[in-house]
């Protein structure tokens, strides 16, 4: 259940960062989560696509690394994508 909330917060943060930086299509995403998290790349990508955002799709690659962070912590390390220009 906690991972569900964390995934939603990750989505919201990615959406804000993409909007601020003019990214309309995410090609690659690199995220670190706490070691206790069950979040994996395919699971996270599935949620991002299900959110109905045109920013994510089969072209998106998600890398998730588990690190010794506090519980329910996620860090967006990088977002590679295409801008609207």
Steps between C-alpha positions, in 0.01 A plus 500: 500500500779742587667442163174605330519839669870531418437415135232769479736755655770396250254552213399844629864605538591377153202684350603827667865464397401421141266798487767733642754377246275472194526120477202349318629143451711310754749262341700397806449540872745420779370476856638385834269366771551369852614140542168395654300612199353243263499746209661363185546665161227309314251554783569872516480539122166318496361746754635801310336379178173417681483857633399592146795722433620521140850560640556127562469192282675193364787726398570594866775322692487515880802414716436451872783454747447414867716696745522526879265798532228570754179308446274638225779706346550536127748714312459584133856486373434585135232543240593478133232605259384698200396863528211670326736709284 
